[in-house]
Amino acid sequence: MSVPAPSMPRTMADPFIWDAALLRRYDTHGPRYTSYPTANSFRKDFAAEDYQAALARSNADGRPLSIYVHIPFCRKACHYCACHKVTTKATKVAEPYLSRLDREMVLIKPHVDTRREVAQLHWGGGTPTFLSLDQMSDLIDRLDARFGLSSTRDRDYAIEIDPREADVFTLRHLQALGFNRLSLGVQDLDPRVQRAINRVQPRILTEALIDEADRLGFRSLNLDLIYGLPFQTRDSFAATLEQVLAMAPARLSIFNYAHMPERFAAQRHINAEDLPGPEEKLAMLRITIAMLTEAGYVHIGMDHFARASDSLAVAQREGTLQRNFQGYSSHAQCDLIGLGVSAISCIDDVYAQNHTGLDAYERALDSSHLPTARGIRLSFDDRVRRHAIERLMCDMELDFDELSETFGIDAPRYLTDALTRLEMPQRDGLLRKEGSRVIATPLGRLLIRHLAMAFDTHLPAQPDTLFSRIV
């Protein structure tokens, strides 16, 4: 029995033929592939010495640097959150943490050629704007002293902002510190949904910051939304989207809420019976794509949308889009140094993750040791498959001739296992072949995580215990 498609506004046309039954069939659990292998494959016998060796190898290549700083503090816990965070209202707790961040920088600096440009900087969390203005200045000064920050116009210096923890003075201060991109957490504008997720955030707070960011000339502004939260419906989420589109952000990240209370304690405050069902979530996704497409946004992939003139859309058209732990990035070929509790670095052919517990992170640094807890050095096979997955996730297609040339292999023969696993999705119309390329169809783009899983040899037998649903 076929299920009728969710209703759409009359003025809105679907950007492609919608097949709800097919989407449901492929809506399995799988990684988001911000790395390959994913963090679940990181090994505990990976040591700080392995990370230091990778830093030394990366100096020889001279790639630009990307620095991620994790600020774990939040004044209030949002019930949907799956991040590593510390909930506290005492700003003073950040002082010892900032000192430990500086200690981590001091321990890393001897292993890094600091003549390399810091092309990217990203502060995430938690809530980076938990810090006072003076603490933000102090952290920037420490980063500049240890690594030398960039002042070039094409740098990408971004910070995640909670509109409840910032005002126009915060934005002016951030601009003076060198930030040129902002990401604002919104999630939903419906008051009932906000109360259910413990994030009451009047629309005027977000609008005021957007207006000031525009006036100050910030290069790009991203808004985060989540669909699948308690009490959301297709109509209520469409109303939120309509209000958000009126704010005209350059980028939108619209995430699928993954309810995994067995893994994330904060989510235990959400009643599962208040969550929208699978059909309603699919309807929200469909309306999201239709409304954003009609408004002129490009669906970059997965949960990211951008205006055609934005650097993400430009990078995708030029084939230089990259995927990392912050999502999609327009700055390819950077080595990523992660600082702070739980932060992950991607250096040369290595992933290295810091301790996820604040106490263990602090103990390591107090003993003058890098807080590396686990990681992995990629094999040749890992590097081939990582490249294939990243290009598929970023370009929505994969060129086997380019893959063969890059790694000196016969890529179709080498990846026979993956091509075999892609035969069924191809028959179902999720991808097509053109010469040496496999190309995701519009419907296949929504299931790009499933297509990428065909290349994954680290995938556990039961991914549903570790990963969220694809749609």
Secondary structure as GFF3:
##gff-version 3
##sequence-region A 1 471
A	DSSP	alpha_helix	20	26	.	.	.	ID=ss1
A	DSSP	three_ten_helix	39	41	.	.	.	ID=ss2
A	DSSP	alpha_helix	48	61	.	.	.	ID=ss3
A	DSSP	beta_strand	65	71	.	.	.	ID=ss4
A	DSSP	beta_strand	73	74	.	.	.	ID=ss5
A	DSSP	beta_strand	86	87	.	.	.	ID=ss6
A	DSSP	three_ten_helix	91	93	.	.	.	ID=ss7
A	DSSP	alpha_helix	94	108	.	.	.	ID=ss8
A	DSSP	three_ten_helix	109	111	.	.	.	ID=ss9
A	DSSP	beta_strand	118	125	.	.	.	ID=ss10
A	DSSP	three_ten_helix	128	130	.	.	.	ID=ss11
A	DSSP	alpha_helix	133	147	.	.	.	ID=ss12
A	DSSP	beta_strand	156	161	.	.	.	ID=ss13
A	DSSP	three_ten_helix	163	165	.	.	.	ID=ss14
A	DSSP	alpha_helix	168	177	.	.	.	ID=ss15
A	DSSP	beta_strand	181	187	.	.	.	ID=ss16
A	DSSP	alpha_helix	191	196	.	.	.	ID=ss17
A	DSSP	alpha_helix	203	216	.	.	.	ID=ss18
A	DSSP	beta_strand	220	227	.	.	.	ID=ss19
A	DSSP	alpha_helix	234	247	.	.	.	ID=ss20
A	DSSP	beta_strand	251	256	.	.	.	ID=ss21
A	DSSP	three_ten_helix	265	269	.	.	.	ID=ss22
A	DSSP	three_ten_helix	272	274	.	.	.	ID=ss23
A	DSSP	alpha_helix	278	294	.	.	.	ID=ss24
A	DSSP	beta_strand	297	301	.	.	.	ID=ss25
A	DSSP	beta_strand	304	307	.	.	.	ID=ss26
A	DSSP	alpha_helix	311	318	.	.	.	ID=ss27
A	DSSP	beta_strand	322	324	.	.	.	ID=ss28
A	DSSP	beta_strand	327	329	.	.	.	ID=ss29
A	DSSP	beta_strand	335	339	.	.	.	ID=ss30
A	DSSP	beta_strand	344	347	.	.	.	ID=ss31
A	DSSP	beta_strand	350	354	.	.	.	ID=ss32
A	DSSP	alpha_helix	358	366	.	.	.	ID=ss33
A	DSSP	beta_strand	372	377	.	.	.	ID=ss34
A	DSSP	alpha_helix	380	395	.	.	.	ID=ss35
A	DSSP	beta_strand	397	399	.	.	.	ID=ss36
A	DSSP	alpha_helix	400	407	.	.	.	ID=ss37
A	DSSP	alpha_helix	411	414	.	.	.	ID=ss38
A	DSSP	alpha_helix	416	421	.	.	.	ID=ss39
A	DSSP	alpha_helix	423	427	.	.	.	ID=ss40
A	DSSP	beta_strand	431	434	.	.	.	ID=ss41
A	DSSP	beta_strand	437	440	.	.	.	ID=ss42
A	DSSP	alpha_helix	442	446	.	.	.	ID=ss43
A	DSSP	alpha_helix	448	453	.	.	.	ID=ss44
A	DSSP	three_ten_helix	463	465	.	.	.	ID=ss45
###
